[in-house]
Amino acid sequence: MKVGIIGATGYGGIELIRLLSSHPFFHIYSIYSSSQEGMQLKDVYPHLSHEKWKLQDIDPVQIAKDVDLVFTATPSGISSQLVPDLIDAGVKVVDLSGDFRLKEEEVYEQWYKKPSAPTTYLNQAVYGLSEWFAEEVTSSSFIANPGCYPTATLLALAPLVKNGLIEEDSIIVDAKSGISGAGKGLSSATHYAETNENFKIYKVNQHQHIPEIEQVLTRWNGNIKPITFSTHLVPMTRGIMSTVYAKAKSDMTFEDLHALYLASYEGAPFVRVREKGKFPSTKEVCGSNYCDIGLAFDERTKRITVVAVIDNLVKGAAGQAIQNANIMMGYEQQTGLTFVPVYP
């Protein structure tokens, strides 16, 4: 199957190229960039000097003629302008931006500070949290790939929220990300001198992933109240750790909690649940499509702690996008993604 990648020079785009290069069914036919068209990709990324790809201008009409499936790995505010033309032309799309995740235009504009895509296309997009919405992905041709923080956080919370086991107003999320999560663009916040040997909180109560997480949580349980969600920048390249706290509604044991998660993710090849007293670290999933989960239950406070780690560029972006594309096209979801984490 011929695929195209729009936004191929960003971190999400270049990770798509790395992963798709060894995919048995998806063939990278063309790559596109709005700012570096005409250049050879090897001139932008020398580690790809063995490849002959040339960056093409973004022309939705021509793209629709050339490829069967498009991954859009563009900054928010750009996909909303490009994707409708691709959808109308009959191309299958997996969008890695945040432009089609939120179902209400005014909510998107409030949190992203940009014009929203039209409601018609927002309604067509299926939210691709692969482990929980695979059935919808299977019957769709347009996937809104989840954000990196929401992926880790929702996988951590899903068994508790779907089964009504926690107080609806008790969710607190303490999340941390490597610097690549901010994208390739330069800013003072991601400058080496600002991030090296530094650890800082940002976008306190204002992160654009908050409504995305709440939208899915309330879909599972309409009584869920607004969450407390804090994000921190860690001086590392890759990785997200989402530590989630919630209060249990009734008495339980760790064994009950652990059994719930094992059962919930029994058929999920990319979610690995740790044993009692063992918690994952970001390095243990680096370069992979895994989400590793550790659990704790404090019988004294009745508070549940769930720790989820992912690689923000793989399970939090390109890897999950390919996982969704596999499901959409009827392939085994782990096709082209069965590689072990890079360690150390």
N, C-alpha and C positions, 0 to 999 in steps of 0.2 A: 504494500500500500504506500502510495506517495504522500509524504507529509511535508509541510512547510513550517518554518519557525519564524514568527514575527517578533522582533526584539532580540535577535540572536546574539547581540554583543553584551547584553546585561548578564548578571550573574545567573539568573534563572534560565536565560536562553542558552548560555554556554554549558550549563549543567544538563539541559535537555540534549544538547549535541553529544555530550559525553555518554549519556545513558542510551540514547537512541542509536548511537554508532554500533552497538552490539545487539540491537533488537532484531530478532529473526523475521519479523513481519513488517515493521515500519521502516521505510526507506526515506532518509532525508533527501528530498528532491531539490529543495530550494530554501534559502534563508534570506531574511529581509531586515533592513534597518532604515530608519527614517533619517538618520544623521550621518551614516557612513556608507551609503550606497555606492557601488562601484569599486569598493576596496575588496581585496582578498581577505578572507577571515584570518589567514595566517599572519597578515600584517598587523592585525589587531591583537591576536593571541598567538605568539610564536610557538607555543606548545602544540599547536595544530599545524605545524609547517608541512606535515605529510599530507594534508588535505588540500583540495583545489576549489573549495567553495568560494563563490563570489557573492558579496552582499548586494541584494537587489532592492530597487525602490519598491515601496509598498503600494501596489495597485490591486485593490480587491477584485476587480473584474478579471485581471490576468491570473491572479492567484487561484481564483475559482476554476479557471481552465486548466491550471497546471497540476493541482494537488487534490487529494481526497479528504485530507484532514489537516487542520491548522492548529498549532499551539501558539497562542498569543501571550508573550512574556513581556508585556509593556508596562510602563508606569501607569498608575491609576489616572483616569481622565483621557487616556488615549484609546484604550480598547473600546470604550463606549462609543467612539466615533467610527472605528473600523469594523467591529464585529457585526453590526446590523447588516452591512452590505454583504459580508461573507455568508451570513445566515440566509439572507434573501437569495443568494446565488446557489444555495444548496450544499455548501461546504460544511462538513462536521468541524466543530470548534471546541477546543478545551482552552478556556481563558484562565491565565494565572494571575491576572490583576484582581483588584477588589471591585471592579466596576459592575459586576452582575451578581454579587453575593447577596446584597441586601434587596429585599423585595419592595421597599417603599422609597420612592424618589426623594421625598423630603428628608428621610433618615440618612440616606447617602449624602445628600448635600450638606446636612448639618455636621456630619462627622468627617467627611472628606474635603469639604470646602470647595467642591467642584460641581459643575452641572452633571446631573444624572443621565444615564441611558434611559430611553423611553420605557414606560411600563410594559409595553407589549413584549419587549425583549427580556426585561427582567423576569417576566412570568414564564418565558420559554426556558430560561436557564435552570438546570438541575444542580443543586448544591452537591458537590461530589466528595462528601466524606465517605470514602470507599467502603469502610467497614460497616457502615450503618445504612447507606442509601444505595447499595449496589443494584437493587431491583429497579430503582428509578433511573440510574445511570444506564442500565442495559437498554431501556426503551427510549433513550434520548439521543439527540445529535448535537446537543449544546450543553457543555458542562462548565459551571463556575467552580473552579478549583479553590478549595478552602485556603485561608491564610495560614501562615506558619504557627503563630500563637494559638489561633483557634483549633488547629489540628491537634496539637498536644493537649490543650485544655479540654476539648470536647471528648477526646478518647479517654482522658482521665475521669471525666464526670459522667459519661453516658450510662454506665451500669447503675450508678446511684440515682440519677435523675429519672431514668426510664422506669425504675422499679419503685420510685417514691420513698426512698429510704432516708432522705435527709431533710432537715428543716429548710423550707423553700427560701428563707431569707438569710441563710447562714454561709453562703458561698464566698470564699475569699481566695483569690488567685494571686500568687507571687511568682511572676514569670521573668526569665532571664534569657537574653539572646546574644549570640556572637555578632560581630560588627557587619558581617556580610548581609545580615538581615536588613540593613539600611540601604542596600543597593550599591551600585557602582559609582553613583554620582558623588562628587566631592562636597563636603560641608565641614564646618568647624567642629560639629559634634562628633564626626568620625575621623578627624585628623589624628595622625599618630600621636602627636604630643598631648592631645586631649584624652585619648583612650588608653594609652600604654600605662600600666601600673595604676589604673583607675577603675572605679566601679561606681556607676551612677544610675539613679532612677530618672525616668523621663516620661513625659506625657501623662502625668499623674491624673487619673480620672478622666483622661481625654483621648485615650488611644482609640484609633478608628476600628480596631478589632473588637471592641466591647459590644457594639450592637450586633455584630456577626455572631458572637458567642451567645448572646442573650436570645437572638432570634431562633437559634437551633434548640437551646435549652427549653424555651417556652413551647416550641413545637413538640418536644417530648413530654413536657409537663407544664400545662398552662398556668399553674400556680407559682412557678418560679419567679422570685422577685429580682430586681436589679442586683448585679454582682459587684463586688469590689475587686478591681483588676489593676495590678501594678506591674509595670515593666521596667526592666533594668538592662543596661548595656554592659556586657562583660568583655574584657580585653582578650578575646579569642576570635578566630576567624569564623568557625561554624558551630552550630549547636543551639538548641533551645532546651531549657529545663523549666517545666511548669509545675510548681508545687501548689496543690489545691487543698484547701481546708474546708470542711463542712461538718455540721453537727448531726449525728444520727438521731432519727425520730424515736427509736426504741432500742432496747438492749440488744447487743450483738457481740460476737466474739471475732477475733481476727480470723479464725477459721471460716466463719460465715462469710466474711468480707472477701477473703482469698478465693473461696469456692465460687462466689458470685462472679468475680473477674475471670477466673479460669473458664467458667461456663459461657460467659458473655463473648469471649474471644477465642473460643475453641476452634472455630473455623476460619480465623483471621491469620493468614500466614505471616503478616508483618507486625503483629502485636505480641510481645513477649512479656509475660507476667512473672516477676521475681518471687522467690520464696520468702518466708517470714524473716525479717531482719536484714534483708538484702535490698539495696537501692541502686538504681542505675546512675551512670554518669554520662555526660554528653559524648565523651571520647568513645564509649562503647557502642555508639550507633553512627559514628562519623563516616560519611560517604555511603551510607546505606539507606534503605527505605524502611527500616525498622522503627517502631515506637516501643520503647521499653518502659515498663510500669512497675513501680514499687509501692507497697501499701503499708499503712500502720493504722492501728486503732487504739486510742487512749481510753480505757474503760473508766478512768477517773473523771475525765471531762466529757466523754461520749463524742469526742471529736475524731473524725476520720481524716487522715492525711494520705493523699495520692501524689506520687511523684512520677511525671512522665517526661521522657527525653526523646528528642528527634534531631536529625540533621535538618536544619531549616531550609537548605537548598534542595534536599532530596524528598524526604517524607513531607516536608513543609512546603514544597513547590514542585520541582520537576519530576521527582519520583512518583508522587501521588498523581500528578497529571498523566503520566504514562500508565499508572495503575488504573486510572479512570478510563483512559483510552482503550486499554486492554478489555476492560469490562464492557465498554460501549460497543466494541467490535466483536465481542463474543469469544475472545481469547482468555486463557487462564490469567487471572489478575497478576500473578507473579512473573509473567513472561517478560524476559529481558531485564528483570530486576533481582535475580537470585544471586547477588554477590554479597560477600560478607563485609562487615565494617572494616575500615582502614584503622589498624591499630599497631603500634601506639601512635 
